[in-house]
Amino acid sequence: MKKILYSLFLCSIMIMNAQTKKFFAKGEVQLKHPVEKVNLRFDNNLPFVKVSIKGKTYNFLFDSGAPTVISSAIYDELKLKKKYKRFVGDSNNSKKQQIFTELPEMVIDQLIFKNIGAIVLDLDSAELSCLKVDGIIGANQMANLFWRVNYAENALEATSDLSFLI
């Protein structure tokens, strides 16, 4: 399990430059209500949400310690464009060149995210294949809102106004 968790944080230790920071600062979100509830489920003690991209449902890990990630399969299916390639390092100090792309739209329950920067990774690797994960909702995407985990209801609560969560 430790090896899986280390792999999930592959992107959390990155060599950042100005272009990368600007890339991840992009994106917007639309809310239908002041506070949106997102269904959350736990598999192997890890939080997952269902994501819809172009009408197809995917399984994403909710991880505040990583940037947004999509699988190579999603990248290919959607015929997304490569913005650029950068070396990404993991907690074991290994570095690999990865594609950075932008998701035009992603829906999580009632939240609509647009133009979110994402790193493309092979999520079918031996360490991750058992989780059946298609991507990661990461810190750059979460930064657009204020979040609260409601464990009693297995839900995430998201808002653009912090006063609604206090």
BELTAMO-V613040 format. One record per residue. RES is the residue in one small letter. PSI is psi in whole degrees, -180 to 180 (* if undefined). BURIAL is I if it has 16 or more other C-alpha atoms within 10 Angstrom, else O. Layout:
# BELTAMO-V613040
[[RES | PSI | BURIAL] [RES | PSI | BURIAL]]
This chain:
# BELTAMO-V613040
[[m | -37 | O] [k | -41 | O] [k | -38 | O] [i | -46 | O] [l | -40 | O] [y | -39 | O] [s | -36 | I] [l | -26 | I] [f | 19 | I] [l | -42 | I] [c | -7 | I] [s | -22 | I] [i | 90 | I] [m | 153 | I] [i | 106 | O] [m | 141 | O] [n | 179 | O] [a | -39 | O] [q | -42 | O] [t | -44 | O] [k | -43 | O] [k | -40 | O] [f | -46 | I] [f | -14 | I] [a | -13 | O] [k | 173 | O] [g | 156 | I] [e | 165 | O] [v | 145 | I] [q | 131 | O] [l | 142 | O] [k | -25 | O] [h | 161 | O] [p | -38 | O] [v | 124 | I] [e | 137 | I] [k | 134 | I] [v | 128 | I] [n | 134 | I] [l | 137 | I] [r | 153 | I] [f | 126 | O] [d | 130 | O] [n | 36 | O] [n | 23 | O] [l | 140 | O] [p | 131 | I] [f | 150 | I] [v | 155 | I] [k | 134 | I] [v | 139 | I] [s | 126 | I] [i | 118 | O] [k | 41 | O] [g | -3 | O] [k | 139 | O] [t | 137 | O] [y | 161 | I] [n | 114 | I] [f | 140 | I] [l | 139 | I] [f | 107 | I] [d | 106 | I] [s | -8 | I] [g | 7 | I] [a | 159 | I] [p | 171 | I] [t | 136 | I] [v | 142 | I] [i | 155 | I] [s | 159 | I] [s | -36 | I] [a | -44 | O] [i | -44 | I] [y | -46 | I] [d | -46 | O] [e | -45 | O] [l | -5 | O] [k | 48 | O] [l | 158 | O] [k | 141 | O] [k | 126 | O] [k | -46 | O] [y | 176 | O] [k | 142 | O] [r | 156 | I] [f | 134 | O] [v | 132 | I] [g | 156 | I] [d | -176 | I] [s | -12 | O] [n | 13 | O] [n | 20 | O] [s | 143 | O] [k | 142 | I] [k | 142 | O] [q | 129 | O] [q | 154 | I] [i | 138 | I] [f | 133 | I] [t | 179 | I] [e | 128 | I] [l | 120 | I] [p | -41 | O] [e | 141 | I] [m | 135 | I] [v | 130 | I] [i | 105 | I] [d | -111 | O] [q | 0 | O] [l | 130 | I] [i | 112 | O] [f | 137 | I] [k | 142 | I] [n | 49 | I] [i | 129 | I] [g | 139 | I] [a | 152 | I] [i | 140 | I] [v | 123 | I] [l | 154 | I] [d | 100 | I] [l | 6 | I] [d | 12 | I] [s | 161 | O] [a | -40 | O] [e | -30 | I] [l | -17 | I] [s | -31 | O] [c | -22 | O] [l | -17 | I] [k | 51 | O] [v | 138 | I] [d | -14 | I] [g | -176 | I] [i | 128 | I] [i | 111 | I] [g | -178 | I] [a | -38 | I] [n | -35 | I] [q | -41 | I] [m | -27 | I] [a | -13 | O] [n | -13 | I] [l | 171 | O] [f | 137 | I] [w | 149 | I] [r | 136 | O] [v | 122 | O] [n | 91 | O] [y | -33 | O] [a | -34 | O] [e | 5 | O] [n | 55 | O] [a | 155 | I] [l | 143 | I] [e | 130 | I] [a | 141 | I] [t | 158 | I] [s | -7 | I] [d | 110 | O] [l | -31 | O] [s | -24 | O] [f | -16 | O] [l | -5 | O] [i | * | O]]
